[in-house]
Amino acid sequence: MTELPPLFDGIDLDVAVLPGFPDVHEAYRLLRDQKDMVCGAYTLTYLLWGYGVTDDSGGPITVDRVAEVAGTALEPHNAERQESVEELVATGEVPIDRAAMWFMHDYFDADLAVVEDEGGTSAEGLVDACEAISGGRVEAIPVPAIHDSEVQFDAGRFDALLDAMAAGELPAQPILNYNLRHTLAPAGLLGHKYNLVALLTRWDDPSYFRTMDWDVGHFTTVAARVARGDSDERYLVVRDSYKSFGWDGYHLQPESYVRRGLVRADDHRDGGILLVTPATAADDVRGWLADRDLETGLWDNGSAYAKGEDD
């Protein structure tokens, strides 16, 4: 009788899920794919939902509203698509209350500025929007990856920051702002080798996978950290604004790759992390950072902060 081939050995995975996961996940799963330029506003929206923040009427705040308050800027091609939908609304071909549904990627129910160069959302805009929309109940504390030309997120301090959040020692939800091209392409067409089996068998060799060819900044959040046995390679469970990535928007990224994307040593823009926390815990967060020589402050990710006239 022919012997059966051996099965793959069992894997010892240590998964540390960040506190607040059920609340954040329930808010996140209600959103569709992001529209162009609003990944920062998108991430802040579901975190604010998770913290229980609503609009003035008690209803859910929208991504478009957060984008407007955060001074998100569109690029000319976005404005052209917006204008084409508005023309259909003006002629009665599209009901105004269906525009956002029928043209979910092109129509913004907000007054957003248009810039000629790099659209998107700035870190400063998200900090201000977090305070404004929550009525001061939630803060977004910015921690730049580089401060005074020195890398703050070296491997040790980045590990300590993630460890403290996962353990509940640091009461904050992180929004990461990094360059995508340093990270794995987490979708079938973008990363033809990316799947769960391949990730488990190539855990120690993430270079096996294709990386993103988008040289752009991106905002995501972190749901969990994953370690495997005695492997030196740890992964983050990233919660993405593109639901087609990974598994309904969740995907695995090597921590070392994400850290490089935050530092952005080889481009003209900067990265960092926003620590979104209840205002009542903000002093504790700042104290934790100070004890580890992590300076707070804004960074320039290349996106304009298009403040309104009344801001």
N, C-alpha and C positions, 0 to 999 in steps of 0.2 A: 504494500500500500504506500502510495506517495505521501510523504510528510507534508503537512500544511506549512506554508511560509510563516515566518514569525510575524507577530504584530509589532507595531511601533511601540516603543517603551512608554510607560506612563510618564506624565510630565507634572512636576511639582511647581505649580504657579501660586504666587503670593499676590493677591489682588487687594489693594487698599482703595476702597471707594471713598471719595470725598464726602464729608458730611453735607446734608441737604440734598442728596441725590434725588430722592423721590419728588421733592417739590420742584427742583429745577427740571428734571426730566419731564414731568407732567406738563410744565409750561412749554418746554422745547418741542415736544412732540406735536403740539397744536399748530406750529408754524410750518409753512411750506418752504420751498427753496427760497433763498434770499434773492432780492432784485440786485441789479448791478450797483456797485458802489456802497452798499449799506451793510457790509458784514459787521462793522463795529456797532452800529445801531441795533442790528439784529441780535447780537450776543447780549448787549445790555438790556434789551427788551425782555428776553425770557428770564434773565437773572432778576430783574425788578419784579416780574410776575412771581417768581419763586419766593421773593421776599414779601409778597403780598401787596405790592404797590399797584394802585389802580388810577384811572383818570379821575377827573373832577366829579363825574357822574357815578363813580363806583364801578365802571366797566373796565375792560382790559385796555391798557395803553397799546398803541400800534407801533410797528417798526417805523412807519413813515413819520409818525409824530416824533419819535425819538430822534430820527435822522434830522428832522427840521430843527429841533432844539439843539442838537449837537453840531449844527452848521455843516452838515454833510453837503458836499458839492458834486454835481454831475459833470460829465464831460459832454462835448457837443453831440456825439452820437446818441447819448441818452436823451438829450433835449429834443432832438429831431423825432425820436420815437414817441416821446411824451406829447409833442405838438400834434403828431399824426392821430393819436388817440383823442386828444382834445377836440380836433376838427370833427371826428366822427360823433363825439358827444354833442358838439354845437349844431350839427346838421340833423340830430335826432336819430342817427343810425345806431348809436349805442346809448342805452340808458345810463345816466350818470352813476346810478347805484349798482351798475354791472361792470363799469369800466375796469375797476381793480380786479374783478374776478375773471373777466374775459381776456384781459391783457395783463396778467399777473406779473410779468417780468418787465413791462414797459411803462406802466402807468403808476405815478406817484400821487397819492392824495395828500400832497404837501407842497409848500412853496420852497423849492430847493434852488440854490444858486448854480450857475454853470461856469466852469473855468476851462481855460484852453489847455492846461497841462495835465496835472494829476488830480483827478477827482478822488472821492472817498471821504473818510472820516478821520479827523485828527484825534490824538490822545487827549488834547486839551478840551476838544468839543465833547468827548464822552464824559470827562470829569465834570464839566459844567452841567451837562444834561442829566447826569445821575443825581446831582444835588437838586436841580431845578424840578425835575419830574417827581422825585420822591418827597419833595417838600423838606429837604434836609434830613430825612430819616435814614437815607442810605448814602454812603460815600464811596467814591472810586479813588483809591490812593495810588498814584502813579509811581512806579519804580523803573527807572530807565536801565536798560541792559549795560549801557556805558555812561559813566559819570566822570566829568573832567578828564576825558580821554582814557580812563581806566575801566577795564571790564569788571562790572559788578557781578554778573552772572557767570562766575567761574564754576567749574564742575561741583566744587564743594558747597558753595552757597546756594546754587540752584537746587542741589539735592536737599539741602537743609530746608529751603523754602517749601518745596513740594512735600517733604516729609512732615513738616509742621502743619500744613493745611490738611493733609490726609489724616493726621492723628487728632485733628480738632484743636491743636495747640494754637493755631493761628486762624481766628474765626473770619475767614474770607473766602470768596469765590474768585478764582483768577480768570482774567481775560488776557490772553496772550496775543501779542502783536508781533508777528515775525514774517520773514521773507519765505514765501512758499517754496522757492526752488531748492531749499535745503532739505525739504521733507519728502517722504515717500508719496508717490502718486497712488492714492487709495481708491481707484476705480478701475473697472475692467478695461476700458479703452485707454485710459491714461497710464495705467500700470498693469501691463498684460500679465505679469507674474503675481500680482498682489491678491492673495486669498488667505484664508485662515490656516489651511494646511501648510502652505508654503512659509507663512510667518512662523509657525511652530517648528518646522524642520530647519529653517534658516535663521533662527532666533539670533544667533551670535554673529551673523553675517548680513546685516541689513543692506550692505553695498550690492548684494545680489539683486535687489529690487530697483526699479526705475524711479528716479526722483522727478518731481514736478518741473516742467519747463516754463512755468509762469514766474517771471521775475517781478513779482508784485508782493506788496504787503498784504497780510490777511489777519483777521481777528477770529480766534476760536476760544473755547473754554475747555477745561479739563474735568473729566468725570472720574478718573481713577488712575492709579499707577499699578504697573504689573511687573513683577520680578519672576525670574525662572531659576529655581534651584540656586546653584552657586555661580550662575552666569553674571558677568559684569555688565551686560547690556540690559537696561531697564526700558520699558515702554510706557508711554502715556496713552490712555484712552481719551482721544480728542473728540469733542462734540462740535461738529462742523455746521456751518450755515448752508452747505450743499448736502441735501438729504440723499442724493445719489452716490455720495462718497461712502465707502465702507459698508456698514450695516445700518441703514436708515440714518445716516449722518455720523454715526460713531465709527472711529477707526483707530488703529494702533499706529503710533509713531515712536521711533527711538528717541529717548530723552536727549541723547547727545545731538541728534539732528535738529530737534526743536531748539535746543540751546544755541546752536550755531545760527539758526534762523533768527533768533532774538538779537544776538550780538551784531549780525549783519556786517561783519568785518570787511567785506569786499564790495560794498555798494555805498552810495552817497546818502542813504537814509538810515534812520535809527529804529530800534525796536525796544520793547519793554513789556511790563506786566502791570495791569490795573488790578488792584486788590479791592474787590467790591464787598463792602462790609456794612453792617448796621452802624449808624453814627455812634451809638452807645458803645461800640467796641473799637472805634477808630483809634483812640489813644493807645489801646492795648496793641493794636497792629503796628502803629508807628513805634511804640516802645520795643517791640520784638525786632523790627527792622534796625533800629538804632543800635541795639545790643549786638547786632551782627554786622555793623558797619555798612549797611545797605542804605544808601541815600535815596530819598524820594525826590521826585521832580519830573517834569514833562520831557518828552522827546519829540523829534521831528520825523514823522514817518513819510513825509513828502506830500501828504494830503493837506489841502487848504482848510482853514477854519472859517467858513463863510457865515459869520455872525449876521443876524438880521439887524435892521435899523433900530429895533426896540430892545435888543439884547444888551 
